[in-house]
């Protein structure tokens, strides 16, 4: 699935979602990137190799987490995630005709985590924060930030009137 995201192939990602594959990028999606900082060893050193504490190096692999974050921040992944959620809700016949008004609010609230535009803004913010803390990946994080900002702008460009844009941003 990561390879499909790297290719930004919507159809392939959607097939993976239909078979309930997911990518866990929760470690990189945190707003506070300091949680990925290098752990200190027993003596308080942030460089365990200098103190010959090779086995105490409990650092998560930054490249592994970066690849997952990069994959989940692709526009095709964000849209496929929303599409899968919509399909699941439609399959379960979520809206009953007698309760349409009450359920519409719950229906809208159930898509808060899958909103591609707000997720792209969040991914741009997280990428910017991680670029400061992981200097060796700064260029890659900046490209993720740029791609997510471009996606949000492209989605707003599809609005035909200012009322559509205002409605789009309010939801």
N, C-alpha and C positions, 0 to 999 in steps of 0.2 A: 504494500500500500504506500510505503514511503516513496518508492520509485515512481508510482503513479502520480503522487503529489509533486515530485521533482519535475515530472514532465508536464504538470499542470493539466492533466487529462481528466476532465469532468466525468466522462462516461465510465472510465475505468474506476475512478474513486467511488462513483455512485454504486457500481456493482459490488465493490468491497463493503460499502455501507449496508447494502441489501443483505449481505451474508453476515452482517453484524461484526465486521472487523472495525477496530478503533485504534487510534494512536494516542498514547498517553503522553502528553506534553505538560503535565501539571507542574513538574519541577521548574520548568522555564517560564510558565505562564504566570508565575507569581509576580505581583507588582513590586515586591521588595527583592531585588536580585542579590542582596547581601546574604540571603539564606543559602546561596551556592558558594559562598566564600570558602576558602580553604580552611579546614579544621585545624585547630592547634593540637600539638601532641602533648604528652605529659609535662614536659618542661616549659610549655608555653610558646614554643617555636612554631612558626607557621611554615617552616621548611623541614619536614620530617626526614628528608633524605640527608640533610647535613648532619643530623644527630644520629644517623644510622638506625632510624626507626622505620624500616621499610614496611613492616607488617602493619603498622599503625596508620598507614595512609588510607583513610576512609573516604577519600574524595570521590564523588560521583564523576563519571566520565562526561566532561563538558561537551565534547564532540557528539557523543551519543544523544545527549539532551538537546543540543543545538539542532541536530538533524530532525528530531521529532518536532521541535518548535517550528523549524523552517517548513516542515511538511504541513503542520496544522495551520500555518498562517497563509497558505496559498489560497487565492480566491476560489479556485475550483473546489478545494476542500471545504471552505466555509459555505459555499452555495450547496454542495452535495449534502453537507450536514443538515442544513435547513430543509432541503428537499426530502431527505429521509424522514425527518421528524414530521413534516406535513403528510407524507404518505402513510406513516404509522397512525397518525391521528385520524386520517380519512378512512383507513381500514377498520378502525375500531368504532366507527360511527359515533364520534364524540358528541356531535350536536344533535340533540333531540328537539323536534319541532316545538314542543310545549315549553322548553326552557331556553330558547334561543338567546334572549336578552341577557339572562344571568350567565349562561355559558360562554357568551362571546368574550366577556372579560377574562374568564379563566382560560379560554382558548388563546387569547392574545398573550396572557401572562406565561403560558406554557412554552412560548417561543423566545423568551428573553435571553436564554443562554445560546441560542442558535442564530441570533440576528447577525448577519454577515458584516454589516457596516459598523455596528458598535464593536464587534469582535475585531474588525480590522483596525479601528482606532486604538483599541486596547493592545493589540499586537504591536502596533507602531510605537506605543508608549513603552511597552515592555522591552522591545528591541532596542530602543534608545537607551534605556536604563542598563541593559546588559552590555551594550557597546562600551559604556564607561568602565564597567567592571572587568570585562574580558577583552583586553586590548588586542590579543592575538586574533580575535574574531570580529573586531570592530567593523571592518569593511563588510563582512557578511551580514552582521546585524543591521548596518546602515542600509544595505540593499533590501533587507526584509522590511525595514521601516519605510523606505521609499516605495516599495511595491504595494504595501498596505495603504499608504496615503493615496497612491495613484488609483487603487481599486475604489476607495471611498469617493474620490472625485469623479471617477468614471461612472459610478452608480448615480451620483447626483446629476451628472450631465445627461443622463437618460430621462430625467424629469422634463416634461414639456412646459410646465408653467411653474411660477413661483409658489402657487398653492400646493402643487404636487410635492415640490421640494420641502416646503414647510411641514406638510403631512408626513413625508418620508423621514425627516429629521426628528419629528416629535414622537414617532413610534419606536 
